[in-house]
Amino acid sequence: MGITKSQIFNERQNDLAQFFKVLGHPARVAILQHISKQNSCICNDLVEEIGLAQATISQHLKELKSVGLLKGEIEGKSMCYCINIERWTEVQSELNTFFNNTKSNCC
């Protein structure tokens, strides 16, 4: 297997690429949409809402948490998740900078 070329890109570019890679699965988008509509952390089972097996939901939650999109705490036998607003704001700022600096150069 060849080496990756990620080291030739800066930290911000690699960070955004990882962020979008994690968002590249529709189940993760659905999970984020569901959690973002809640007034508090979600501790209940996402299996019924999303329609995937518990193990699959857990894996997707792990991926979302790995890039900082979710915060989670253990409560009893369950995990409670909520959107990490600080991380969302950080990524939104990066994207705003990117699009605000983009020139209108379409053919």
Summary of the structure (lengths in Angstrom):
residues: 107
radius of gyration: 16.5
end to end distance: 38.5
largest distance: 57.8
contacts: 231
relative contact order: 0.12
helix: 55%
strand: 12%
